[in-house]
Amino acid sequence: MKLPSPWAGQLLDGLTREEDYKTWPKGSKLSFQINGEPVCHFVRSGVMTLERFDDALLMGTVTAPLALGWMSATSSRMILRAKGPCEIATIPFEQVMALVEQKQLWDLVAKHMLHITNKLFIYNEILTAPTTYDLICYQLISLLQEPESTRSSTAAYQYILDRTRLSRSSVMKMLAELKKGGYIQLEQGKLVAIHYLPPGF
């Protein structure tokens, strides 16, 4: 889920120029529409979060290289937020499509889109997990795959709350039970290790 598309770098090379890029500081928010027109964002350095516009639900953390903004129906409801300085080229969607046609990059775009669609399917599976326990397990595994800087600075319960609509009390209770049972290791609320997550709890 956290690996960039293997074709994103090639899309950046084929669709952007050096002068297209601007450095955005930490905390910057970018929409996928400018003056009502869809845009694509090409991120060549940095880490960003993808958040739902309506309720700020954190959809995930994404790392350069990135080529985002291909699905207007989805992208119009999302924003990007820079977790640190990021180099980004923002180009109108119609201009991007014209370049794709001009340079005959359709095969590359199709492969990239298959990768993105697969990620969306996996994410949907996570969000529709049948039980609270299953959803928490998915998020704990995801947290363990984050960089050390994220794991050491983010409480496990907060990581889960930011990415789900579970109640704080249910998340805290489940984490306490998992820690008590020796299934996970938490230090000052930070996830250190997952020893074993039983299939049911």
Backbone hydrogen bonds, N-H to C=O, Kabsch-Sander energy under -0.5 kcal/mol:
donor,donor_aa,acceptor,acceptor_aa,energy
8,A,5,S,-1.4
11,L,7,W,-1.8
12,L,8,A,-2.3
13,D,9,G,-2.1
14,G,10,Q,-2.1
15,L,11,L,-2.1
16,T,12,L,-1.6
20,D,17,R,-1.6
21,Y,18,E,-1.4
22,K,88,I,-2.0
24,W,22,K,-0.6
24,W,86,C,-3.3
27,G,82,A,-3.1
28,S,25,P,-1.9
30,L,80,L,-2.8
32,F,78,M,-0.6
34,I,37,E,-2.7
37,E,34,I,-1.8
39,V,32,F,-2.1
40,C,91,I,-3.0
41,H,68,L,-2.4
42,F,89,A,-2.8
43,V,41,H,-0.6
43,V,66,L,-1.8
44,R,42,F,-0.6
44,R,87,E,-2.1
45,S,87,E,-0.9
48,M,62,V,-3.0
49,T,81,R,-2.6
50,L,60,G,-2.8
51,E,49,T,-0.6
51,E,79,I,-2.7
52,R,57,L,-2.7
53,F,77,R,-3.7
56,A,52,R,-1.9
58,L,162,D,-2.7
59,M,50,L,-2.8
59,M,57,L,-0.7
60,G,50,L,-1.1
62,V,48,M,-3.6
64,A,46,G,-2.4
66,L,43,V,-2.2
68,L,41,H,-2.8
72,S,70,W,-0.8
74,T,71,M,-0.6
75,S,71,M,-3.4
76,S,72,S,-2.1
77,R,74,T,-1.6
78,M,75,S,-1.9
79,I,51,E,-2.3
80,L,30,L,-2.7
81,R,49,T,-2.2
82,A,28,S,-2.4
83,K,47,V,-2.6
84,G,47,V,-0.6
86,C,24,W,-2.4
87,E,45,S,-1.6
88,I,22,K,-2.7
88,I,86,C,-0.6
89,A,42,F,-2.7
90,T,20,D,-0.6
90,T,88,I,-0.5
91,I,40,C,-2.3
91,I,89,A,-0.6
93,F,38,P,-2.4
96,V,92,P,-2.1
97,M,93,F,-2.5
98,A,94,E,-1.9
99,L,95,Q,-2.0
100,V,96,V,-2.4
101,E,97,M,-2.1
102,Q,98,A,-2.6
103,K,99,L,-2.8
104,Q,100,V,-0.6
104,Q,101,E,-0.6
105,L,100,V,-2.3
109,V,105,L,-2.4
110,A,106,W,-2.8
111,K,107,D,-2.0
112,H,108,L,-2.2
113,M,109,V,-2.8
114,L,110,A,-2.1
115,H,111,K,-1.8
116,I,112,H,-2.2
117,T,113,M,-3.0
118,N,114,L,-2.1
119,K,115,H,-1.7
120,L,116,I,-2.3
121,F,117,T,-2.1
122,I,118,N,-2.3
123,Y,119,K,-2.6
124,N,120,L,-2.3
125,E,121,F,-2.1
126,I,122,I,-2.0
127,L,123,Y,-2.5
128,T,124,N,-1.7
129,A,126,I,-1.5
135,L,131,T,-2.1
136,I,132,T,-2.4
137,C,133,Y,-2.4
138,Y,134,D,-2.3
139,Q,135,L,-1.9
140,L,136,I,-2.4
141,I,137,C,-2.3
142,S,138,Y,-2.1
143,L,139,Q,-2.5
144,L,140,L,-2.2
145,Q,141,I,-1.0
145,Q,142,S,-0.6
146,E,143,L,-1.5
150,T,147,P,-0.9
151,R,147,P,-2.1
152,S,148,E,-2.5
153,S,150,T,-0.7
154,T,150,T,-0.9
156,A,189,G,-2.9
159,Y,155,A,-2.3
160,I,156,A,-2.0
161,L,157,Y,-2.5
162,D,158,Q,-2.4
163,R,159,Y,-0.7
163,R,160,I,-0.8
164,T,160,I,-0.8
164,T,161,L,-0.6
171,V,167,S,-2.0
172,M,168,R,-2.7
173,K,169,S,-2.3
174,M,170,S,-2.1
175,L,171,V,-2.5
176,A,172,M,-2.3
177,E,173,K,-2.1
178,L,174,M,-2.4
179,K,175,L,-2.4
180,K,176,A,-2.6
181,G,177,E,-2.1
182,G,179,K,-1.3
183,Y,178,L,-2.2
184,I,178,L,-1.1
185,Q,193,A,-2.9
186,L,184,I,-0.5
187,E,190,K,-2.4
190,K,187,E,-2.1
192,V,185,Q,-3.2
193,A,185,Q,-1.4
195,H,183,Y,-2.6
195,H,193,A,-0.5
196,Y,183,Y,-1.8
